[in-house]
């Protein structure tokens, strides 16, 4: 009878050890899988962000090429703006005199 108790304790310890290592393996596999998924998602997100930025930069380049002023246009705009400001200043000075 005592032999059976000893034998059952050994079996119980073997079962507990096997259960512990099996559970450890499952937990390790779970966290490895989750880490792999996170890495894949971050790569995809990074790729999407880079593509979005690339598209935005391309749009900005197109707008700059389409709407960028030449030197002559800039000088004309500057002269027009200066003339308008001079007229406003003149009108304000006239209002002060009256």
N, CA, C and O of each residue as an XYZ file, in Angstrom:
392
protein
N       0.814     -1.188      0.000
C       0.000      0.000      0.000
C       0.859      1.254      0.000
O       0.548      2.219     -0.698
N       1.931      1.248      0.774
C       2.792      2.418      0.793
C       3.476      2.619     -0.555
O       3.726      3.749     -0.973
N       3.776      1.507     -1.232
C       4.365      1.610     -2.561
C       3.433      2.315     -3.536
O       3.873      3.121     -4.356
N       2.154      2.009     -3.444
C       1.180      2.644     -4.327
C       1.095      4.139     -4.082
O       0.969      4.917     -5.028
N       1.161      4.552     -2.819
C       1.123      5.988     -2.518
C       2.340      6.684     -3.116
O       2.230      7.752     -3.718
N       3.527      6.047     -2.936
C       4.745      6.638     -3.479
C       4.669      6.728     -4.997
O       5.056      7.730     -5.599
N       4.170      5.673     -5.593
C       4.048      5.637     -7.045
C       3.068      6.714     -7.525
O       3.323      7.366     -8.537
N       1.988      6.904     -6.838
C       1.002      7.897     -7.243
C       1.555      9.313     -7.065
O       1.208     10.196     -7.849
N       2.410      9.560     -6.054
C       3.023     10.870     -5.882
C       3.979     11.176     -7.039
O       4.028     12.302     -7.534
N       4.724     10.179     -7.454
C       5.636     10.360     -8.587
C       4.840     10.660     -9.853
O       5.186     11.552    -10.629
N       3.774      9.901    -10.041
C       2.931     10.143    -11.215
C       2.327     11.551    -11.164
O       2.265     12.250    -12.176
N       1.881     11.955     -9.962
C       1.299     13.285     -9.825
C       2.339     14.362    -10.136
O       2.025     15.335    -10.822
N       3.559     14.208     -9.650
C       4.624     15.160     -9.940
C       4.953     15.191    -11.425
O       5.185     16.258    -11.993
N       4.973     14.015    -12.055
C       5.239     13.957    -13.497
C       4.129     14.671    -14.274
O       4.387     15.413    -15.221
N       2.882     14.421    -13.842
C       1.751     15.065    -14.505
C       1.834     16.589    -14.336
O       1.648     17.338    -15.296
N       2.118     17.041    -13.100
C       2.220     18.478    -12.848
C       3.356     19.111    -13.652
O       3.202     20.213    -14.178
N       4.484     18.428    -13.751
C       5.606     18.940    -14.537
C       5.230     19.029    -16.014
O       5.505     20.030    -16.676
N       4.593     17.963    -16.524
C       4.174     17.958    -17.927
C       3.144     19.058    -18.179
O       3.201     19.755    -19.192
N       2.201     19.203    -17.241
C       1.178     20.249    -17.371
C       1.813     21.628    -17.355
O       1.444     22.482    -18.162
N       2.754     21.862    -16.462
C       3.444     23.150    -16.358
C       4.173     23.486    -17.655
O       4.050     24.600    -18.164
N       4.935     22.524    -18.196
C       5.680     22.793    -19.427
C       4.753     22.962    -20.628
O       5.035     23.752    -21.529
N       3.642     22.215    -20.638
C       2.668     22.383    -21.712
C       2.045     23.777    -21.643
O       1.933     24.464    -22.658
N       1.640     24.190    -20.435
C       1.058     25.526    -20.258
C       2.076     26.606    -20.625
O       1.725     27.599    -21.262
N       3.331     26.416    -20.229
C       4.382     27.364    -20.568
C       4.559     27.466    -22.080
O       4.729     28.559    -22.621
N       4.516     26.322    -22.755
C       4.625     26.308    -24.224
C       3.468     27.036    -24.886
O       3.659     27.774    -25.852
N       2.263     26.825    -24.360
C       1.079     27.484    -24.922
C       1.166     28.997    -24.722
O       0.880     29.775    -25.632
N       1.568     29.398    -23.513
C       1.701     30.836    -23.231
C       2.771     31.460    -24.123
O       2.580     32.555    -24.653
N       3.884     30.773    -24.286
C       4.961     31.283    -25.143
C       4.485     31.416    -26.589
O       4.753     32.424    -27.242
N       3.782     30.404    -27.086
C       3.264     30.450    -28.457
C       2.270     31.594    -28.621
O       2.270     32.281    -29.643
N       1.429     31.796    -27.619
C       0.433     32.869    -27.667
C       1.128     34.224    -27.778
O       0.807     35.017    -28.664
N       2.075     34.491    -26.886
C       2.754     35.783    -26.917
C       3.614     35.959    -28.164
O       3.755     37.077    -28.659
N       4.182     34.890    -28.671
C       4.958     34.974    -29.909
C       4.036     35.332    -31.072
O       4.385     36.151    -31.923
N       2.868     34.716    -31.100
C       1.894     34.996    -32.158
C       1.419     36.447    -32.075
O       1.345     37.141    -33.089
N       1.100     36.892    -30.876
C       0.642     38.272    -30.692
C       1.734     39.261    -31.110
O       1.455     40.261    -31.772
N       2.976     38.973    -30.719
C       4.088     39.859    -31.095
C       4.252     39.898    -32.611
O       4.498     40.959    -33.183
N       4.117     38.742    -33.262
C       4.213     38.697    -34.723
C       3.120     39.504    -35.389
O       3.366     40.205    -36.371
N       1.910     39.407    -34.856
C       0.786     40.166    -35.409
C       1.026     41.668    -35.234
O       0.768     42.454    -36.145
N       1.520     42.057    -34.057
C       1.797     43.472    -33.816
C       2.847     44.003    -34.788
O       2.715     45.111    -35.307
N       3.885     43.213    -35.033
C       4.936     43.635    -35.961
C       4.372     43.788    -37.367
O       4.666     44.765    -38.055
N       3.558     42.817    -37.795
C       2.954     42.906    -39.129
C       2.053     44.130    -39.250
O       2.089     44.838    -40.256
N       1.246     44.374    -38.221
C       0.356     45.530    -38.257
C       1.132     46.840    -38.280
O       0.766     47.780    -38.985
N       2.211     46.888    -37.499
C       3.002     48.132    -37.493
C       3.674     48.358    -38.843
O       3.791     49.499    -39.291
N       4.112     47.296    -39.488
C       4.711     47.447    -40.827
C       3.682     47.963    -41.818
O       3.964     48.858    -42.615
N       2.474     47.384    -41.758
C       1.424     47.818    -42.675
C       1.030     49.263    -42.404
O       0.837     50.045    -43.335
N       0.913     49.615    -41.127
C       0.548     50.991    -40.772
C       1.632     51.950    -41.223
O       1.335     53.013    -41.769
N       2.894     51.585    -40.999
C       4.010     52.436    -41.412
C       3.994     52.608    -42.922
O       4.209     53.708    -43.430
N       3.744     51.533    -43.628
C       3.691     51.584    -45.086
C       2.548     52.491    -45.546
O       2.706     53.266    -46.489
N       1.402     52.391    -44.881
C       0.256     53.224    -45.253
C       0.558     54.691    -44.991
O       0.209     55.548    -45.803
N       1.202     54.990    -43.871
C       1.542     56.376    -43.545
C       2.530     56.931    -44.563
O       2.385     58.063    -45.025
N       3.528     56.135    -44.907
C       4.525     56.579    -45.890
C       3.848     56.830    -47.244
O       4.145     57.820    -47.913
N       2.955     55.946    -47.639
C       2.249     56.136    -48.914
C       1.385     57.394    -48.883
O       1.318     58.133    -49.866
N       0.722     57.635    -47.742
C      -0.103     58.824    -47.612
C       0.745     60.091    -47.707
O       0.379     61.038    -48.403
N       1.869     60.104    -47.014
C       2.768     61.265    -47.076
C       3.302     61.473    -48.487
O       3.416     62.606    -48.955
N       3.628     60.375    -49.162
C       4.132     60.471    -50.528
C       3.076     61.092    -51.443
O       3.397     61.929    -52.286
N       1.820     60.682    -51.277
C       0.740     61.242    -52.095
C       0.562     62.733    -51.809
O       0.378     63.533    -52.726
N       0.619     63.099    -50.520
C       0.456     64.510    -50.168
C       1.590     65.350    -50.741
O       1.358     66.442    -51.261
N       2.811     64.843    -50.647
C       3.945     65.578    -51.206
C       3.821     65.717    -52.717
O       4.156     66.758    -53.282
N       3.344     64.673    -53.361
C       3.149     64.750    -54.816
C       2.121     65.814    -55.163
O       2.300     66.566    -56.121
N       1.040     65.879    -54.383
C       0.013     66.901    -54.632
C       0.588     68.304    -54.448
O       0.310     69.211    -55.233
N       1.393     68.463    -53.400
C       2.003     69.776    -53.156
C       2.925     70.151    -54.310
O       2.932     71.298    -54.755
N       3.700     69.188    -54.793
C       4.595     69.467    -55.921
C       3.801     69.892    -57.152
O       4.193     70.824    -57.855
N       2.691     69.214    -57.412
C       1.859     69.559    -58.567
C       1.293     70.963    -58.399
O       1.305     71.763    -59.335
N       0.792     71.260    -57.190
C       0.244     72.605    -56.953
C       1.314     73.680    -57.107
O       1.051     74.737    -57.680
N       2.509     73.420    -56.605
C       3.586     74.405    -56.744
C       3.933     74.622    -58.208
O       4.165     75.754    -58.634
N       3.967     73.551    -58.969
C       4.286     73.694    -60.395
C       3.194     74.436    -61.142
O       3.470     75.196    -62.070
N       1.940     74.209    -60.730
C       0.824     74.856    -61.423
C       0.651     76.307    -61.002
O       0.339     77.165    -61.827
N       0.853     76.581    -59.717
C       0.497     77.898    -59.192
C       1.701     78.713    -58.741
O       1.529     79.761    -58.119
N       2.864     78.278    -59.027
C       4.050     79.010    -58.607
C       4.228     80.226    -59.494
O       4.114     80.144    -60.717
N       4.510     81.359    -58.858
C       4.667     82.595    -59.617
C       6.056     82.682    -60.240
O       7.058     82.279    -59.650
N       6.073     83.216    -61.440
C       7.368     83.528    -62.038
C       7.850     84.830    -61.420
O       7.095     85.511    -60.726
N       9.099     85.172    -61.670
C       9.656     86.427    -61.136
C       8.848     87.625    -61.635
O       8.515     88.532    -60.872
N       8.549     87.607    -62.896
C       7.807     88.720    -63.496
C       6.432     88.849    -62.860
O       6.006     89.959    -62.540
N       5.731     87.739    -62.672
C       4.414     87.775    -62.040
C       4.512     88.269    -60.592
O       3.651     89.012    -60.121
N       5.559     87.852    -59.902
C       5.749     88.291    -58.522
C       5.978     89.797    -58.459
O       5.392     90.481    -57.620
N       6.822     90.309    -59.338
C       7.086     91.753    -59.348
C       5.827     92.537    -59.710
O       5.568     93.593    -59.134
N       5.057     92.034    -60.643
C       3.802     92.689    -61.014
C       2.847     92.702    -59.818
O       2.228     93.722    -59.514
N       2.739     91.565    -59.155
C       1.886     91.477    -57.968
C       2.367     92.450    -56.889
O       1.561     93.139    -56.263
N       3.670     92.501    -56.680
C       4.248     93.398    -55.676
C       3.943     94.856    -56.005
O       3.573     95.627    -55.119
N       4.095     95.237    -57.267
C       3.794     96.622    -57.677
C       2.312     96.936    -57.477
O       1.963     98.002    -56.970
N       1.446     96.011    -57.872
C       0.007     96.219    -57.688
C      -0.349     96.385    -56.212
O      -1.135     97.257    -55.842
N       0.234     95.548    -55.393
C      -0.026     95.624    -53.963
C       0.464     96.948    -53.393
O      -0.223     97.571    -52.584
N       1.645     97.375    -53.811
C       2.195     98.656    -53.350
C       1.306     99.813    -53.797
O       1.065    100.740    -53.024
N       0.818     99.769    -55.035
C      -0.082    100.819    -55.526
C      -1.373    100.869    -54.717
O      -1.848    101.951    -54.373
N      -1.929     99.733    -54.419
C      -3.164     99.699    -53.627
C      -2.928    100.260    -52.229
O      -3.736    101.032    -51.713
N      -1.807     99.860    -51.622
C      -1.493    100.375    -50.290
C      -1.274    101.884    -50.308
O      -1.671    102.580    -49.374
N      -0.645    102.391    -51.364
C      -0.442    103.843    -51.496
C      -1.779    104.570    -51.619
O      -1.965    105.618    -50.999
N      -2.707    104.039    -52.402
C      -4.035    104.641    -52.541
C      -4.776    104.664    -51.207
O      -5.408    105.657    -50.848
N      -4.684    103.528    -50.467
C      -5.351    103.476    -49.158
C      -4.736    104.507    -48.210
O      -5.449    105.195    -47.478
N      -3.428    104.604    -48.233
C      -2.741    105.574    -47.375
C      -3.149    107.006    -47.751
O      -3.374    107.846    -46.879
N      -3.238    107.266    -49.042
C      -3.640    108.594    -49.506
C      -5.057    108.917    -49.046
O      -5.320    110.015    -48.556
N      -5.970    107.957    -49.204
C      -7.356    108.182    -48.780
C      -7.449    108.405    -47.272
O      -8.232    109.240    -46.818
N      -6.669    107.676    -46.502
C      -6.674    107.866    -45.054
C      -6.134    109.247    -44.677
O      -6.640    109.896    -43.761
N      -5.103    109.682    -45.395
C      -4.549    111.020    -45.110
C      -5.552    112.102    -45.476
O      -5.622    113.123    -44.791
N      -6.338    111.911    -46.545
C      -7.362    112.853    -46.950
C      -8.479    112.916    -45.903
O      -9.027    113.983    -45.624
N      -8.801    111.764    -45.335
C      -9.860    111.723    -44.317
C      -9.405    112.435    -43.055
O     -10.218    113.065    -42.379
N      -8.123    112.348    -42.725
C      -7.586    113.011    -41.539
C      -7.642    114.533    -41.715
O      -7.856    115.247    -40.736
N      -7.457    115.038    -42.918
C      -7.439    116.489    -43.192
C      -8.851    117.081    -43.102
O      -9.055    118.234    -42.721
N      -9.813    116.228    -43.476
C     -11.203    116.732    -43.485
C     -11.750    116.730    -42.125
O     -12.901    117.116    -41.922
